[in-house]
Amino acid sequence: MEELHKPVLLSEVLEVLSPRLGETYLDLTAGYGGHASKVLDLTRNYKGSILIDRDSFAVEFLKGKYLGEPIEIVNDDFYNSVSKIIECGKTFDIVLADFGVSSPQLDRHERGFSFRADGPLDMRMDKTQDLTADRIVNHYPEGKLVDIFVRYGEERPGNARRLAREIVHARPFKTTLELADFIKAKSRYSKIHPATKVFQAIRIEVNDELGLIERTLPLIPKVLKPGGRVAIITFHSLEDRLVKNFFKEASSFGEESELEIINKDPIVAGEIELVNNPRARSAKLRAAKRPLNYK
């Protein structure tokens, strides 16, 4: 089946997770199966694995990809899914989470994620939820826009206030390109598109991305078998900071630690991958394992 999304840091993920024949696998953000297909090629354990994604388009693709295989595919966010898995008492040898936005989400203008193509102000990973980018851009009060631009877009406060004020005065906006062009016209020249940080902030707010990560991280050790490994890929400093701090805390209790850190420093893409897949340039991989003697 056609590969819709190039998995980032694939060889590095396989190295830190070291999948072995028969091991069980939990993918919290399976997307279009880029990482999953390679892991499952090595474990060959479909019945003992679960693939999760909150995007119904990705889930339908996965069901077609693994048609006939006894693998569980779940359409839900990873926090809800992990909570239910813990209730069932299931544990896994391998857990993977890739917190990036997939290429199909970015490339399909009708999803409204990209500022480079015209589409509706949507940005929902879960199409059943009510909150959209349109609601944020056209109805949030100015102060709340400033807050998310600073907190989630890491915009400078002065620039965030100026952009929020301009957007409020000029709204309503109907499409992504209309908003992106407006931000560009109101901004000074920069190496990256001036709308990059604003779109990131809106997307994170729409999908509660950081909130889901923050709530899910403490649950991950509970779904790992002794000796089980977890790998997490992040794409901006806010995500990476959450993962780094959690791993540090979870591994800081000596023999009573829930996790042992596999790589102290984050793993990043090499030159060859950056040429073939520019979207990997901001990716960082961190990994840890459940101690064999943890009770």
C-alpha positions as CSV (number, residue, x, y, z in Angstrom):
1,M,0.0,0.0,0.0
2,E,1.2,3.5,-0.8
3,E,3.3,5.2,1.9
4,L,1.5,8.5,2.7
5,H,3.9,9.7,5.5
6,K,7.6,9.3,5.8
7,P,8.3,8.2,9.4
8,V,11.0,10.3,11.0
9,L,14.1,8.9,12.8
10,L,13.0,5.4,11.8
11,S,16.4,3.7,12.1
12,E,17.0,5.4,15.4
13,V,13.6,4.4,16.7
14,L,14.3,0.7,15.8
15,E,17.7,0.9,17.4
16,V,16.5,2.2,20.8
17,L,13.4,0.0,20.9
18,S,15.2,-3.1,19.6
19,P,12.0,-5.0,18.6
20,R,12.3,-8.7,18.9
21,L,10.2,-11.6,17.5
22,G,7.0,-12.1,19.5
23,E,7.1,-8.9,21.5
24,T,4.0,-6.9,22.1
25,Y,3.7,-3.3,20.7
26,L,1.6,-0.3,21.6
27,D,1.7,2.7,19.2
28,L,0.0,5.7,20.7
29,T,0.1,7.8,17.5
30,A,0.1,5.2,14.8
31,G,-0.9,7.6,12.0
32,Y,-0.4,6.0,8.6
33,G,1.7,3.1,10.0
34,G,5.2,4.3,9.0
35,H,6.9,3.3,12.3
36,A,4.4,0.5,13.1
37,S,4.9,-1.4,9.9
38,K,8.7,-1.7,10.5
39,V,8.3,-2.6,14.2
40,L,5.7,-5.3,13.3
41,D,7.9,-6.6,10.6
42,L,10.3,-7.5,13.4
43,T,7.9,-8.6,16.1
44,R,5.4,-10.4,13.9
45,N,3.0,-10.2,16.8
46,Y,-0.1,-8.6,15.4
47,K,-2.5,-10.2,18.0
48,G,-0.5,-8.7,20.9
49,S,-0.3,-5.2,19.5
50,I,-2.5,-2.1,19.5
51,L,-2.4,0.8,17.1
52,I,-4.1,4.1,18.3
53,D,-4.8,7.3,16.5
54,R,-7.4,10.1,17.1
55,D,-7.6,10.9,13.4
56,S,-10.4,8.9,11.7
57,F,-8.7,9.2,8.3
58,A,-5.6,7.6,9.6
59,V,-7.6,4.8,11.4
60,E,-9.4,3.9,8.2
61,F,-6.1,3.8,6.3
62,L,-4.7,1.5,9.0
63,K,-7.7,-0.8,8.9
64,G,-7.1,-1.2,5.1
65,K,-3.4,-1.7,5.6
66,Y,-3.8,-4.4,8.1
67,L,-7.0,-6.0,6.7
68,G,-7.0,-9.6,7.8
69,E,-4.5,-9.3,10.5
70,P,-5.6,-9.8,14.1
71,I,-4.4,-6.4,15.3
72,E,-6.4,-4.0,17.4
73,I,-6.8,-0.5,15.9
74,V,-8.4,2.2,18.1
75,N,-9.8,5.6,17.0
76,D,-9.3,7.7,20.2
77,D,-6.8,10.0,21.7
78,F,-3.8,8.4,23.5
79,Y,-4.8,9.6,27.0
80,N,-8.2,7.9,26.9
81,S,-6.7,4.8,25.2
82,V,-3.9,4.4,27.8
83,S,-6.4,4.9,30.6
84,K,-8.6,2.1,29.3
85,I,-5.6,-0.2,28.7
86,I,-4.5,0.3,32.3
87,E,-8.0,-0.6,33.5
88,C,-7.7,-3.9,31.4
89,G,-4.3,-4.6,33.0
90,K,-2.5,-4.9,29.6
91,T,1.2,-4.2,29.4
92,F,3.6,-4.1,26.4
93,D,7.3,-4.7,25.5
94,I,7.4,-1.7,23.2
95,V,5.6,1.7,23.4
96,L,6.0,4.4,20.8
97,A,4.6,7.9,20.5
98,D,5.3,10.3,17.6
99,F,3.7,13.7,18.5
100,G,4.2,15.2,15.1
101,V,1.5,16.2,12.7
102,S,1.5,13.8,9.8
103,S,2.2,14.7,6.2
104,P,-1.4,13.9,5.0
105,Q,-2.7,16.3,7.7
106,L,-0.4,19.1,6.5
107,D,-0.7,18.4,2.8
108,R,-4.5,18.1,2.5
109,H,-5.7,21.7,2.4
110,E,-9.2,20.6,3.5
111,R,-7.8,19.7,6.9
112,G,-6.8,23.4,7.5
113,F,-3.5,22.7,9.1
114,S,-1.2,24.4,6.6
115,F,-0.6,28.1,6.0
116,R,0.8,27.3,2.5
117,A,-2.5,26.1,1.0
118,D,-6.0,27.5,1.2
119,G,-8.5,25.6,3.3
120,P,-11.0,26.0,6.1
121,L,-9.9,27.1,9.5
122,D,-10.2,23.7,11.0
123,M,-7.0,22.0,12.3
124,R,-8.9,19.2,14.2
125,M,-7.1,15.9,14.5
126,D,-10.4,14.5,15.8
127,K,-13.1,15.6,13.4
128,T,-15.9,14.9,15.9
129,Q,-14.8,17.5,18.4
130,D,-16.5,21.0,18.5
131,L,-13.5,23.3,18.9
132,T,-12.0,24.4,15.6
133,A,-9.4,27.0,14.5
134,D,-12.3,29.1,13.2
135,R,-13.7,29.3,16.7
136,I,-10.4,30.4,18.1
137,V,-9.5,32.9,15.4
138,N,-12.9,34.5,15.0
139,H,-14.3,34.3,18.6
140,Y,-11.6,34.1,21.2
141,P,-11.1,37.4,23.1
142,E,-7.9,39.3,22.3
143,G,-6.3,38.5,25.7
144,K,-6.8,34.8,25.2
145,L,-5.3,34.9,21.7
146,V,-2.2,36.7,23.2
147,D,-2.0,33.9,25.8
148,I,-2.0,31.0,23.4
149,F,0.4,32.8,20.9
150,V,2.9,33.3,23.8
151,R,2.4,29.9,25.5
152,Y,2.0,27.6,22.6
153,G,3.6,29.6,19.7
154,E,6.4,30.9,21.8
155,E,5.9,34.3,20.2
156,R,7.5,37.3,22.0
157,P,4.8,39.0,24.2
158,G,5.0,42.3,22.3
159,N,4.6,40.6,18.9
160,A,1.8,38.4,20.2
161,R,-0.2,41.4,21.5
162,R,0.2,43.2,18.2
163,L,-0.9,40.2,16.1
164,A,-3.8,39.4,18.4
165,R,-5.0,43.0,18.2
166,E,-4.7,43.1,14.4
167,I,-6.5,39.8,14.0
168,V,-9.4,40.9,16.3
169,H,-9.8,44.1,14.4
170,A,-9.8,42.5,11.0
171,R,-11.9,39.3,11.7
172,P,-13.7,37.3,10.6
173,F,-11.3,35.2,8.6
174,K,-12.7,32.3,6.5
175,T,-9.6,30.4,5.3
176,T,-6.1,29.5,6.3
177,L,-4.5,31.4,3.4
178,E,-6.5,34.5,4.2
179,L,-5.2,34.4,7.8
180,A,-1.6,33.5,6.8
181,D,-1.5,36.3,4.2
182,F,-2.8,38.8,6.7
183,I,-0.2,37.8,9.3
184,K,2.5,38.1,6.7
185,A,1.4,41.5,5.6
186,K,1.4,42.7,9.2
187,S,4.8,41.2,10.1
188,R,8.4,42.1,9.5
189,Y,10.6,39.9,7.3
190,S,11.8,36.6,8.9
191,K,13.5,33.5,7.7
192,I,10.5,31.4,8.6
193,H,6.9,32.3,7.5
194,P,5.5,34.9,9.9
195,A,2.4,32.7,10.4
196,T,4.4,29.6,11.6
197,K,4.2,30.3,15.3
198,V,0.6,31.5,15.2
199,F,-0.6,28.4,13.3
200,Q,1.4,26.2,15.7
201,A,-0.3,27.9,18.7
202,I,-3.8,27.6,17.2
203,R,-3.3,23.9,16.3
204,I,-2.0,23.1,19.8
205,E,-5.0,24.8,21.4
206,V,-7.5,23.1,19.0
207,N,-6.2,19.7,19.8
208,D,-5.1,20.2,23.5
209,E,-1.8,18.7,22.4
210,L,0.3,19.6,25.4
211,G,-2.5,18.8,27.9
212,L,-2.8,15.3,26.5
213,I,0.9,14.7,26.6
214,E,1.1,16.0,30.2
215,R,-1.7,13.8,31.3
216,T,-0.4,10.7,29.5
217,L,3.3,10.7,30.4
218,P,2.8,9.5,34.0
219,L,0.7,6.6,32.7
220,I,3.2,5.2,30.3
221,P,5.3,3.2,32.9
222,K,2.1,1.4,33.9
223,V,1.7,-0.1,30.4
224,L,5.3,-1.2,30.1
225,K,6.4,-4.7,31.0
226,P,9.6,-5.1,33.1
227,G,12.3,-4.5,30.6
228,G,9.9,-2.8,28.2
229,R,11.0,0.2,26.2
230,V,9.3,3.5,25.3
231,A,10.4,5.9,22.6
232,I,8.9,9.4,22.2
233,I,9.4,11.8,19.2
234,T,8.7,15.5,19.7
235,F,8.8,18.4,17.3
236,H,9.1,21.5,19.3
237,S,10.6,22.6,22.6
238,L,7.4,22.6,24.6
239,E,6.8,18.9,23.9
240,D,10.4,17.9,24.4
241,R,10.6,19.8,27.7
242,L,7.6,17.8,29.0
243,V,9.1,14.5,28.0
244,K,12.6,15.4,29.2
245,N,11.3,16.5,32.6
246,F,9.1,13.4,33.0
247,F,11.9,11.0,32.1
248,K,14.2,12.8,34.5
249,E,11.8,12.6,37.4
250,A,10.7,9.0,36.7
251,S,14.3,7.8,36.7
252,S,15.5,9.8,39.8
253,F,14.5,7.4,42.6
254,G,17.4,4.9,42.4
255,E,16.2,1.3,42.6
256,E,12.6,2.5,43.0
257,S,12.6,4.4,39.7
258,E,9.8,3.6,37.3
259,L,12.1,4.2,34.3
260,E,15.7,4.1,33.2
261,I,16.8,6.6,30.6
262,I,18.3,5.0,27.5
263,N,19.7,8.1,25.8
264,K,20.6,11.1,28.0
265,D,20.7,13.6,25.1
266,P,17.9,13.7,22.5
267,I,18.6,11.9,19.2
268,V,18.1,14.1,16.1
269,A,18.0,13.4,12.4
270,G,21.2,13.0,10.4
271,E,22.2,14.8,7.3
272,I,20.9,12.2,4.8
273,E,17.4,12.1,6.4
274,L,17.2,15.9,6.5
275,V,17.8,15.9,2.7
276,N,15.2,13.2,2.1
277,N,12.7,14.4,4.7
278,P,13.0,18.1,5.7
279,R,10.2,17.8,8.1
280,A,12.5,15.8,10.4
281,R,14.7,18.9,11.1
282,S,13.0,19.6,14.4
283,A,12.4,16.1,15.5
284,K,13.9,14.9,18.8
285,L,13.8,11.3,20.1
286,R,14.0,10.3,23.7
287,A,13.8,6.8,25.0
288,A,13.6,4.9,28.4
289,K,12.9,1.4,29.7
290,R,11.1,-0.1,32.6
291,P,13.7,-1.6,35.1
292,L,13.6,-5.4,35.1
293,N,13.4,-5.5,38.9
294,Y,10.6,-2.8,39.2
295,K,7.6,-4.0,41.2
